[in-house]
Amino acid sequence: MAALVFADHDNATLNPATRNAITAARQMDSTVHILVTGAGCAAVAKEAAQISDVDKVLLCQSAALANLLPENVAPLLVQLAEDYDFVVAPATSNGKNVLPRVAALLDVSQISEISAVVSEDTFERPIYAGNATAVVRSCDRRKVVTVRGTKFAAAGNRETAAPVDEISYSSEAGVSTFVANKITTGDRPELTTASVVVSGGRGMGSKESFDLLTSLADRLHAAVGASRAAVDAGFAPSDSQVGQTGKVVAPDLYVAVGISGAIQHLAGMKDSKTIVAINKDPEAPIFQLADVGFVGDLFEVLPQLTAALEKR
């Protein structure tokens, strides 16, 4: 029939990962619709209608859907799923909250964080921290799928907008309440969408040493990330963690400083277009993945690299 994409957004703009999910959905079915739910989110629907691979936008606005509480959103998706073969969402926090509930209510198995669409019933997904790829075939009548955005290109825009159909839904489960949303803001690009990321590991030695990273990041207009070891040591905040248990990034340039290259970290950044590693250990696993490697003391290399960029 068609594929329905659940739009992740903040009631003002689409989460960029939604565009990647749309690309994946188009590979599953030739017809793609997108569901925009929330309160006062007409601007998001307008943005979604301009995406090239979207054939129709479903807009549902209700106070119960304002903060995308999964207990309220999932029943709506289940209701709409009768008309679709695929229910798709980006593997973001909201996508991971909502789609497992949808799968449970539909009594089907969810296929999580796919990295490729093989056919209409077969998908690839990474396992073992990205060190292996599982090929999964589903016999379920409806496929409920989350998409790893770093593996699919973002869908672009077109001149002619797709139609927007408003639908009504106001049911509230009453089992959860939105309390507050605390978002860390700053002058730097957001980590998961930045085109350049500079990350530090345990080799940075201290929280104060991370200032060297921020100086380099300023020259490159980059986001600042960290390995789990650096976060656990208190060198960097938890929301900067890149890896299997942190954020997954795929920037054009990833600079790994003082990061040995544990498989858990590689799982979060190995899809980066160009990887530069700086480490004093020539046997560090990160060099096996890096496109460019600097073997040396990071406290000597970083200031030299930053100074060279300043001259440019």
C-alpha positions as CSV (number, residue, x, y, z in Angstrom):
1,M,0.0,0.0,0.0
2,A,2.4,2.7,1.2
3,A,5.0,3.6,3.9
4,L,4.1,5.9,6.8
5,V,7.0,7.9,8.3
6,F,6.6,9.2,11.9
7,A,8.1,12.8,11.9
8,D,10.3,13.7,14.8
9,H,10.3,17.4,15.5
10,D,10.1,20.1,18.2
11,N,6.8,21.7,17.1
12,A,8.8,24.2,15.0
13,T,11.2,22.3,12.7
14,L,11.8,18.7,11.7
15,N,14.6,16.7,13.2
16,P,17.0,16.3,10.3
17,A,17.1,12.5,10.9
18,T,13.5,12.4,9.7
19,R,14.8,13.2,6.2
20,N,17.0,10.1,6.3
21,A,14.1,8.0,7.4
22,I,12.1,9.2,4.4
23,T,14.9,8.1,2.1
24,A,14.8,4.7,3.6
25,A,11.0,4.5,3.4
26,R,11.1,5.3,-0.3
27,Q,13.3,2.3,-0.8
28,M,10.6,0.2,0.9
29,D,7.7,1.5,-1.0
30,S,7.1,3.8,-4.0
31,T,4.5,5.8,-2.0
32,V,5.6,7.6,1.2
33,H,3.3,9.6,3.6
34,I,4.6,11.4,6.6
35,L,2.7,11.9,9.9
36,V,3.3,15.2,11.8
37,T,1.8,15.1,15.3
38,G,1.9,17.7,18.0
39,A,0.3,21.0,19.0
40,G,0.8,24.2,16.9
41,C,3.0,22.3,14.5
42,A,1.6,23.4,11.1
43,A,5.0,24.9,10.2
44,V,6.5,21.4,10.5
45,A,3.9,20.0,8.2
46,K,4.6,22.8,5.7
47,E,8.3,21.9,5.9
48,A,7.6,18.2,5.4
49,A,5.4,18.9,2.4
50,Q,8.4,20.3,0.6
51,I,10.5,17.2,0.9
52,S,10.9,15.5,-2.5
53,D,10.1,11.9,-1.5
54,V,6.9,12.8,0.4
55,D,3.6,12.1,-1.4
56,K,1.3,13.3,1.3
57,V,1.5,14.8,4.8
58,L,-0.9,13.9,7.6
59,L,-1.2,16.6,10.2
60,C,-2.7,15.8,13.6
61,Q,-2.7,18.5,16.2
62,S,-3.9,18.0,19.7
63,A,-3.0,19.0,23.2
64,A,-2.5,15.3,24.0
65,L,0.2,15.1,21.3
66,A,2.0,18.3,22.2
67,N,5.2,16.7,23.5
68,L,5.1,13.4,21.5
69,L,4.4,11.3,24.6
70,P,4.6,7.8,23.3
71,E,1.6,6.5,25.3
72,N,-0.6,9.1,23.4
73,V,1.1,8.9,20.0
74,A,1.4,5.1,19.6
75,P,-2.4,4.4,19.5
76,L,-2.7,7.0,16.7
77,L,0.0,5.3,14.6
78,V,-1.7,1.9,15.2
79,Q,-5.0,3.3,14.0
80,L,-3.4,4.7,10.8
81,A,-1.3,1.6,10.3
82,E,-4.3,-0.2,8.8
83,D,-3.6,1.6,5.5
84,Y,0.1,1.0,5.4
85,D,2.6,-1.8,4.9
86,F,5.4,0.0,6.6
87,V,5.6,2.2,9.7
88,V,9.0,4.0,9.8
89,A,10.7,6.4,12.2
90,P,14.2,7.8,12.6
91,A,16.2,6.1,15.4
92,T,16.0,9.2,17.6
93,S,14.8,9.4,21.2
94,N,11.2,10.0,20.1
95,G,11.4,7.3,17.4
96,K,12.8,4.8,19.9
97,N,10.1,5.8,22.4
98,V,7.1,5.5,20.1
99,L,7.7,2.6,17.6
100,P,8.3,-0.2,20.1
101,R,4.9,0.5,21.5
102,V,3.4,0.6,18.0
103,A,5.0,-2.8,17.3
104,A,3.7,-4.3,20.5
105,L,0.1,-3.0,19.9
106,L,0.2,-4.4,16.3
107,D,1.7,-7.7,17.7
108,V,4.6,-7.6,15.3
109,S,8.4,-7.6,15.7
110,Q,10.1,-4.3,15.4
111,I,13.2,-4.1,13.2
112,S,15.5,-1.6,14.9
113,E,18.1,0.8,13.4
114,I,18.3,-0.6,9.9
115,S,21.4,0.4,7.8
116,A,20.1,-0.9,4.4
117,V,16.9,-2.0,2.7
118,V,17.6,-5.2,0.8
119,S,14.0,-5.8,-0.3
120,E,10.5,-5.1,0.9
121,D,10.8,-7.7,3.6
122,T,14.6,-7.9,4.2
123,F,16.8,-5.4,5.9
124,E,20.3,-5.0,7.2
125,R,21.1,-3.8,10.7
126,P,24.4,-3.5,12.7
127,I,25.0,-5.8,15.6
128,Y,27.9,-6.3,18.1
129,A,28.7,-2.6,18.2
130,G,28.8,-2.4,14.5
131,N,31.4,-5.2,14.0
132,A,28.9,-7.4,12.2
133,T,25.8,-6.9,10.1
134,A,22.6,-9.0,10.5
135,V,20.3,-9.6,7.6
136,V,16.8,-9.7,8.9
137,R,13.8,-11.0,7.0
138,S,10.3,-10.2,8.4
139,C,7.2,-12.2,7.6
140,D,4.9,-9.8,9.5
141,R,2.1,-8.3,7.5
142,R,3.2,-4.8,8.6
143,K,6.8,-3.8,9.1
144,V,7.7,-1.5,12.0
145,V,11.1,-0.1,11.3
146,T,13.5,2.5,12.9
147,V,16.2,3.9,10.7
148,R,19.8,4.7,11.5
149,G,20.1,8.1,9.8
150,T,23.9,7.9,9.2
151,K,23.4,5.1,6.7
152,F,20.9,6.9,4.4
153,A,21.2,10.2,2.5
154,A,18.9,13.0,3.6
155,A,15.9,13.6,1.3
156,G,16.0,17.0,-0.3
157,N,13.4,19.5,-1.2
158,R,11.3,20.2,-4.3
159,E,9.4,23.2,-5.6
160,T,5.9,21.8,-5.5
161,A,4.5,21.0,-2.1
162,A,2.8,17.7,-1.3
163,P,-0.8,17.9,-0.1
164,V,-1.4,18.3,3.7
165,D,-4.4,16.4,5.1
166,E,-5.5,17.3,8.6
167,I,-6.9,14.5,10.7
168,S,-8.5,14.5,14.1
169,Y,-7.4,12.6,17.2
170,S,-7.5,13.7,20.8
171,S,-7.4,10.5,22.9
172,E,-5.1,10.7,25.9
173,A,-3.9,7.6,27.7
174,G,-3.6,9.5,31.0
175,V,-0.7,7.3,32.2
176,S,2.1,9.9,31.7
177,T,2.6,13.6,32.1
178,F,5.1,15.9,30.5
179,V,7.0,17.8,33.2
180,A,9.9,19.7,31.5
181,N,12.3,19.7,28.7
182,K,15.8,20.9,29.5
183,I,17.9,21.4,26.4
184,T,21.6,22.2,26.5
185,T,22.3,25.2,24.2
186,G,25.5,26.7,23.0
187,D,27.3,28.5,20.1
188,R,28.6,25.3,18.6
189,P,26.8,23.1,16.0
190,E,24.6,20.2,17.4
191,L,26.7,17.1,17.7
192,T,24.6,14.7,15.7
193,T,24.2,17.1,12.7
194,A,27.6,18.9,12.7
195,S,29.7,18.5,9.5
196,V,32.9,18.6,11.6
197,V,33.3,16.9,15.0
198,V,36.4,17.1,17.3
199,S,36.4,14.5,20.0
200,G,38.7,13.8,23.0
201,G,39.4,10.7,24.9
202,R,41.0,9.5,28.1
203,G,44.3,10.7,26.7
204,M,43.3,14.3,27.3
205,G,44.2,13.7,30.9
206,S,41.9,16.3,32.5
207,K,38.8,18.5,32.1
208,E,41.1,21.6,31.7
209,S,42.9,19.9,28.8
210,F,39.7,19.9,26.9
211,D,40.2,23.6,26.3
212,L,42.8,22.6,23.7
213,L,40.0,20.7,21.9
214,T,37.6,23.7,22.0
215,S,40.3,26.0,20.5
216,L,40.7,23.6,17.6
217,A,36.9,23.2,17.3
218,D,36.6,27.0,17.1
219,R,38.9,27.1,14.1
220,L,37.0,24.3,12.4
221,H,33.5,25.5,13.3
222,A,33.1,22.1,14.8
223,A,31.0,20.3,17.5
224,V,32.9,18.8,20.4
225,G,32.5,15.2,21.3
226,A,34.1,12.8,23.8
227,S,34.6,9.1,24.3
228,R,32.9,7.3,27.2
229,A,36.2,7.0,29.0
230,A,36.5,10.8,28.9
231,V,32.9,11.3,30.1
232,D,33.3,8.7,32.9
233,A,36.4,10.5,34.0
234,G,34.5,13.8,34.2
235,F,36.5,15.4,31.4
236,A,33.4,16.2,29.4
237,P,29.6,16.3,29.8
238,S,27.5,13.1,29.1
239,D,25.6,14.7,26.3
240,S,28.9,14.9,24.3
241,Q,29.5,11.2,24.4
242,V,30.0,9.5,21.0
243,G,29.7,5.7,20.8
244,Q,27.5,2.7,21.2
245,T,26.0,4.0,24.4
246,G,26.2,7.7,23.3
247,K,25.4,9.5,20.1
248,V,26.0,8.2,16.6
249,V,27.6,10.7,14.2
250,A,28.7,10.7,10.6
251,P,30.3,14.1,9.9
252,D,32.4,15.0,6.8
253,L,35.4,15.3,9.2
254,Y,35.9,13.6,12.5
255,V,39.0,14.4,14.6
256,A,39.8,11.9,17.3
257,V,42.3,13.2,19.9
258,G,43.7,10.9,22.6
259,I,41.1,8.2,21.7
260,S,42.4,4.7,21.5
261,G,39.6,3.3,19.4
262,A,37.6,0.9,21.5
263,I,34.9,-0.8,19.4
264,Q,32.2,0.9,21.5
265,H,33.5,4.3,20.4
266,L,34.0,3.2,16.8
267,A,30.4,2.1,16.6
268,G,29.4,5.8,17.0
269,M,31.6,7.4,14.4
270,K,33.0,4.9,11.9
271,D,30.7,6.2,9.2
272,S,32.4,9.6,9.2
273,K,33.6,10.6,5.7
274,T,37.2,11.5,6.8
275,I,38.7,10.4,10.1
276,V,41.8,12.1,11.6
277,A,43.4,10.4,14.6
278,I,46.0,11.9,17.0
279,N,47.5,9.5,19.5
280,K,51.0,8.8,20.9
281,D,50.5,5.0,20.7
282,P,51.3,3.9,17.1
283,E,49.4,0.6,17.9
284,A,46.2,2.3,18.9
285,P,43.2,0.6,17.1
286,I,41.9,4.0,16.0
287,F,44.7,4.1,13.4
288,Q,43.2,1.1,11.6
289,L,40.1,3.2,10.8
290,A,41.7,6.6,10.4
291,D,42.3,8.2,7.0
292,V,45.0,10.4,8.4
293,G,47.0,9.6,11.6
294,F,49.3,11.7,13.7
295,V,51.6,9.7,16.0
296,G,52.7,12.1,18.7
297,D,52.0,13.8,22.0
298,L,48.6,15.5,21.6
299,F,49.7,18.4,23.8
300,E,52.3,19.2,21.2
301,V,50.3,18.3,18.0
302,L,47.1,20.2,19.0
303,P,48.7,23.6,19.5
304,Q,50.6,23.2,16.3
305,L,47.5,22.2,14.3
306,T,45.5,25.0,15.8
307,A,48.2,27.6,15.0
308,A,48.4,26.3,11.4
309,L,44.7,26.8,11.0
310,E,44.9,30.3,12.5
311,K,47.5,31.3,9.9
312,R,45.1,30.1,7.1
